[in-house]
């Protein structure tokens, strides 16, 4: 269990640098880390596979809906702008933040927009977040949130 917490801490530190640069961030670092864990296991070196890239398994459409963020010095119209951003933990986290700014909503009708809603939006999209989540994705996400909560207090 301790290696997982160290892994999360390292990821949060990486994502924290990104959060400091993007101002108002709807998704917390813990939430980003648990979304990453649920969608890809946060395996370092995760690149493009099929139509999804990086630790957050971002598709081209998701990236475009998030405003086509890029690495410094890369044009959004460059042929590798999408994959280079999605494969960079910092740029991918910025993409998720931008996507949630655009599509953030109360997906589970509990009266608040929080990490559970962002997790659903990330997996099901901005227009489908009220749908059924894949069991394994939701289970890994919930275990991550519980593990982090147990170690925080």
Backbone as numpy.savetxt, mean C-alpha at the origin, in Angstrom:
# Nx Ny Nz CAx CAy CAz Cx Cy Cz
8.52 -14.57 15.63 7.70 -13.38 15.63 8.56 -12.13 15.63
9.69 -12.13 16.35 10.55 -10.95 16.41 11.08 -10.55 15.03
11.52 -11.51 14.16 11.99 -11.10 12.84 10.91 -10.35 12.04
9.65 -10.75 12.23 8.57 -10.07 11.51 8.45 -8.63 11.98
8.61 -8.39 13.27 8.53 -7.04 13.80 9.71 -6.20 13.30
10.89 -6.80 13.23 12.06 -6.10 12.70 11.81 -5.74 11.24
11.26 -6.68 10.49 10.96 -6.46 9.08 9.96 -5.30 8.94
8.90 -5.31 9.77 7.92 -4.23 9.73 8.58 -2.91 10.10
9.43 -2.92 11.11 10.09 -1.69 11.54 10.94 -1.11 10.42
11.67 -1.95 9.71 12.49 -1.48 8.60 11.60 -0.91 7.49
10.51 -1.60 7.19 9.59 -1.11 6.16 8.99 0.22 6.58
8.58 0.34 7.85 7.98 1.58 8.32 8.99 2.72 8.24
10.26 2.43 8.50 11.27 3.46 8.42 11.40 3.94 6.97
11.42 3.01 6.02 11.49 3.37 4.60 10.27 4.20 4.22
9.10 3.72 4.62 7.87 4.41 4.27 7.76 5.74 4.99
8.34 5.85 6.17 8.31 7.09 6.92 9.03 8.21 6.19
10.14 7.86 5.52 10.83 8.88 4.73 9.93 9.38 3.62
9.17 8.47 3.03 8.24 8.85 1.97 7.14 9.73 2.54
6.57 9.34 3.67 5.47 10.09 4.26 5.88 11.51 4.60
7.13 11.69 5.00 7.59 13.03 5.35 7.59 13.94 4.13
7.69 13.36 2.95 7.75 14.15 1.73 6.40 14.43 1.10
5.36 13.75 1.52 4.10 13.89 0.80 3.03 14.61 1.59
3.39 15.17 2.73 2.42 15.97 3.47 1.33 15.12 4.09
0.11 15.57 3.95 -1.05 14.90 4.53 -1.19 13.49 3.96
-0.98 12.49 4.79 -1.04 11.10 4.35 -2.23 10.41 4.98
-3.19 9.99 4.18 -4.36 9.34 4.76 -4.05 7.97 5.38
-3.07 7.26 4.84 -2.76 5.91 5.28 -1.55 5.95 6.21
-1.70 5.40 7.42 -0.59 5.37 8.37 0.50 4.42 7.90
1.67 4.56 8.47 2.78 3.67 8.15 2.45 2.23 8.51
1.80 2.03 9.66 1.41 0.68 10.07 0.44 0.09 9.06
-0.52 0.88 8.64 -1.50 0.41 7.67 -0.82 0.05 6.35
0.07 0.92 5.87 0.81 0.61 4.64 1.58 -0.71 4.79
2.22 -0.87 5.93 2.98 -2.10 6.16 2.11 -3.34 6.14
0.93 -3.25 6.73 0.04 -4.42 6.77 -0.60 -4.68 5.41
-0.88 -3.63 4.65 -1.37 -3.83 3.27 -0.28 -4.54 2.46
0.95 -4.07 2.61 2.08 -4.69 1.92 2.21 -6.16 2.31
2.13 -6.43 3.60 2.24 -7.81 4.09 1.15 -8.68 3.49
-0.07 -8.16 3.45 -1.20 -8.95 2.96 -1.13 -9.20 1.45
-0.68 -8.20 0.71 -0.72 -8.32 -0.74 0.49 -9.03 -1.33
1.67 -8.91 -0.67 2.87 -9.51 -1.27 3.79 -10.21 -0.28
3.48 -10.13 1.01 4.41 -10.64 2.01 5.58 -9.70 2.23
5.53 -8.53 1.61 6.61 -7.53 1.70 7.97 -8.13 1.39
8.00 -9.01 0.42 9.26 -9.66 0.06 10.14 -8.69 -0.72
11.34 -8.44 -0.19 12.28 -7.57 -0.88 12.58 -8.14 -2.27
12.74 -7.25 -3.22 13.06 -7.69 -4.58 11.84 -8.07 -5.39
10.64 -7.88 -4.84 9.43 -8.17 -5.59 9.31 -7.16 -6.73
9.34 -7.65 -7.96 9.27 -6.77 -9.11 7.95 -7.00 -9.84
7.94 -6.83 -11.13 6.71 -7.02 -11.90 6.48 -8.50 -12.18
5.24 -8.89 -12.03 4.82 -10.26 -12.33 3.41 -10.15 -12.88
3.25 -10.48 -14.16 1.94 -10.29 -14.78 1.66 -8.80 -14.91
0.46 -8.38 -14.47 0.09 -6.98 -14.62 0.28 -6.17 -13.34
0.99 -6.71 -12.35 1.20 -6.00 -11.08 2.69 -5.96 -10.73
3.08 -4.84 -10.12 4.50 -4.63 -9.81 4.71 -4.24 -8.34
5.87 -4.64 -7.83 6.35 -4.16 -6.55 5.70 -4.75 -5.32
6.15 -4.24 -4.17 5.69 -4.73 -2.87 4.18 -4.58 -2.69
3.60 -3.55 -3.32 2.16 -3.31 -3.17 1.36 -3.89 -4.33
2.02 -4.60 -5.27 1.38 -5.24 -6.42 0.49 -4.23 -7.17
1.09 -3.13 -7.56 0.38 -2.02 -8.21 0.24 -2.29 -9.70
-0.97 -2.10 -10.22 -1.20 -2.21 -11.65 -1.00 -0.86 -12.32
-0.89 -0.86 -13.64 -0.73 0.39 -14.37 -1.95 1.29 -14.13
-3.15 0.73 -14.16 -4.38 1.54 -13.97 -4.40 2.17 -12.58
-4.00 1.44 -11.55 -3.95 1.97 -10.18 -2.97 3.13 -10.13
-1.79 2.93 -10.72 -0.75 3.96 -10.76 -1.27 5.21 -11.48
-1.93 5.00 -12.61 -2.48 6.13 -13.38 -3.55 6.85 -12.58
-4.43 6.10 -11.92 -5.48 6.71 -11.09 -4.89 7.50 -9.92
-3.68 7.13 -9.51 -3.00 7.81 -8.40 -2.23 9.04 -8.88
-2.34 9.37 -10.15 -1.69 10.57 -10.68 -0.33 10.33 -11.31
0.02 9.09 -11.56 1.29 8.72 -12.20 2.52 9.31 -11.49
2.65 9.04 -10.17 3.87 9.52 -9.50 5.10 8.84 -10.10
6.23 9.50 -10.01 7.46 8.95 -10.59 8.63 9.14 -9.64
9.68 8.43 -9.94 10.94 8.65 -9.26 11.50 10.00 -9.71
12.34 10.63 -8.90 12.91 11.92 -9.29 13.60 11.84 -10.65
13.31 12.81 -11.50 13.95 12.89 -12.80 13.33 12.03 -13.88
12.25 11.29 -13.56 11.61 10.42 -14.54 10.29 11.05 -14.96
10.09 11.16 -16.26 8.84 11.71 -16.78 7.71 10.69 -16.65
6.49 11.12 -16.31 5.36 10.18 -16.26 5.09 9.51 -17.61
5.57 10.12 -18.68 5.37 9.56 -20.02 6.47 8.59 -20.44
7.48 8.45 -19.62 8.57 7.52 -19.91 8.04 6.10 -19.93
8.62 5.25 -20.78 8.15 3.87 -20.89 8.33 3.07 -19.61
9.29 3.45 -18.77 9.50 2.71 -17.52 9.04 3.47 -16.28
8.30 4.56 -16.46 7.85 5.37 -15.32 7.00 4.55 -14.36
6.05 3.79 -14.88 5.17 2.98 -14.03 5.95 1.92 -13.27
6.70 1.10 -14.00 7.38 -0.02 -13.33 8.46 0.47 -12.37
9.18 1.52 -12.74 10.22 2.01 -11.83 9.61 2.56 -10.55
8.46 3.22 -10.63 7.80 3.72 -9.43 7.22 2.57 -8.61
6.49 1.70 -9.25 5.84 0.60 -8.53 6.84 -0.34 -7.86
8.04 -0.44 -8.43 9.08 -1.30 -7.86 9.93 -0.61 -6.81
9.73 0.69 -6.61 10.43 1.44 -5.57 9.52 1.53 -4.34
9.94 1.05 -3.18 9.06 1.11 -2.00 8.54 2.52 -1.70
9.40 3.52 -1.83 8.96 4.88 -1.52 7.95 5.39 -2.53
8.22 5.22 -3.80 7.31 5.71 -4.84 6.00 4.90 -4.83
6.11 3.61 -4.57 4.91 2.78 -4.48 4.03 3.23 -3.31
4.65 3.55 -2.17 3.89 4.04 -1.01 3.22 5.37 -1.35
3.91 6.23 -2.07 3.31 7.49 -2.53 2.12 7.21 -3.44
2.25 6.23 -4.30 1.15 5.84 -5.19 -0.07 5.41 -4.38
0.15 4.59 -3.36 -0.96 4.14 -2.50 -1.59 5.35 -1.80
-0.77 6.23 -1.25 -1.31 7.42 -0.57 -2.16 8.26 -1.53
-1.65 8.49 -2.73 -2.39 9.28 -3.72 -3.71 8.61 -4.10
-3.65 7.29 -4.27 -4.86 6.54 -4.63 -5.91 6.66 -3.53
-5.47 6.56 -2.29 -6.41 6.65 -1.17 -6.95 8.07 -0.99
-6.15 9.08 -1.32 -6.67 10.45 -1.30 -7.82 10.59 -2.29
-7.67 9.93 -3.42 -8.69 10.03 -4.47 -9.91 9.16 -4.18
-9.70 7.95 -3.69 -10.80 6.98 -3.57 -11.19 6.65 -2.13
-10.55 7.28 -1.14 -10.85 6.97 0.26 -12.33 7.11 0.56
-12.89 6.09 1.19 -14.32 6.05 1.52 -14.56 4.98 2.57
-15.73 5.01 3.15 -16.12 4.05 4.19 -16.67 2.80 3.52
-15.82 1.84 3.30 -16.20 0.63 2.56 -17.02 -0.36 3.38
-16.85 -0.36 4.70 -17.56 -1.33 5.53 -18.72 -0.70 6.31
-19.05 0.53 5.97 -20.21 1.23 6.55 -20.19 1.30 8.07
-18.99 1.51 8.64 -18.92 1.65 10.10 -18.86 3.12 10.54
-18.97 4.03 9.59 -19.02 5.44 9.91 -17.68 6.15 9.94
-16.58 5.42 9.72 -15.26 6.03 9.69 -14.47 5.48 8.50
-13.56 6.28 8.00 -12.64 5.82 6.96 -11.32 5.56 7.65
-10.91 4.29 7.65 -9.70 3.90 8.37 -8.92 2.84 7.60
-7.97 2.25 8.26 -7.08 1.29 7.63 -7.83 0.12 6.99
-8.89 -0.34 7.62 -9.65 -1.46 7.05 -10.27 -1.07 5.71
-10.71 0.18 5.61 -11.25 0.66 4.34 -10.14 0.76 3.29
-8.98 1.28 3.69 -7.87 1.40 2.75 -7.40 0.04 2.26
-7.41 -0.93 3.15 -7.04 -2.29 2.76 -8.01 -2.83 1.71
-9.29 -2.58 1.90 -10.30 -3.04 0.93 -10.17 -2.29 -0.40
-9.96 -0.99 -0.32 -9.80 -0.18 -1.53 -8.57 -0.64 -2.30
-7.49 -0.93 -1.59 -6.26 -1.35 -2.27 -6.50 -2.65 -3.06
-7.20 -3.58 -2.47 -7.40 -4.88 -3.11 -8.53 -4.88 -4.14
-9.63 -4.17 -3.82 -10.82 -4.25 -4.66 -11.04 -3.03 -5.55
-10.24 -1.98 -5.34 -10.37 -0.78 -6.16 -11.30 0.24 -5.55
-11.19 1.44 -6.05 -11.96 2.56 -5.54 -13.46 2.44 -5.75
-13.86 1.65 -6.73 -15.30 1.50 -7.00 -15.85 0.15 -6.55
-14.99 -0.73 -6.04 -15.45 -2.07 -5.67 -15.17 -2.46 -4.24
-14.81 -1.49 -3.40 -14.31 -1.81 -2.07 -15.35 -2.39 -1.12
-16.61 -2.36 -1.48 -17.64 -2.94 -0.62 -17.85 -4.42 -0.92
-17.09 -4.95 -1.87 -17.21 -6.35 -2.24 -16.53 -7.27 -1.23
-16.56 -8.55 -1.52 -15.95 -9.56 -0.65 -14.44 -9.61 -0.89
-13.72 -9.58 0.21 -12.26 -9.66 0.14 -11.81 -11.12 0.09
-10.73 -11.40 -0.64 -10.18 -12.76 -0.60 -9.82 -13.12 0.84
-10.18 -14.32 1.25 -9.99 -14.77 2.63 -8.53 -14.64 3.08
-7.60 -15.13 2.26 -6.18 -15.12 2.64 -5.67 -13.69 2.82
-6.05 -12.80 1.94 -5.63 -11.39 2.02 -6.13 -10.76 3.31
-7.41 -10.93 3.61 -7.99 -10.35 4.82 -7.37 -10.97 6.08
-7.13 -12.27 6.04 -6.55 -12.96 7.20 -5.14 -12.46 7.50
-4.31 -12.38 6.48 -2.93 -11.90 6.68 -2.95 -10.45 7.16
-3.81 -9.63 6.57 -3.91 -8.24 7.00 -4.31 -8.14 8.47
-5.35 -8.86 8.86 -5.83 -8.82 10.25 -4.78 -9.34 11.23
-4.04 -10.39 10.84 -2.97 -10.91 11.69 -1.86 -9.87 11.86
-1.55 -9.18 10.78 -0.52 -8.13 10.84 -0.95 -7.01 11.80
-2.16 -6.53 11.64 -2.66 -5.45 12.50 -2.64 -5.89 13.96
-3.07 -7.13 14.23 -3.09 -7.64 15.61 -1.68 -7.76 16.16
-0.73 -8.22 15.35 0.65 -8.38 15.80 1.27 -7.03 16.14
1.05 -6.05 15.27 1.59 -4.71 15.52 0.95 -4.12 16.78
-0.37 -4.26 16.91 -1.07 -3.73 18.08 -0.55 -4.37 19.37
-0.30 -5.68 19.34 0.18 -6.38 20.53 1.58 -5.89 20.94
2.38 -5.49 19.98 3.73 -5.03 20.28 3.80 -3.54 20.59
2.71 -2.83 20.35 2.69 -1.40 20.65 2.17 -1.11 22.04
1.48 -2.02 22.62 0.96 -1.68 23.93 0.51 -2.86 24.66
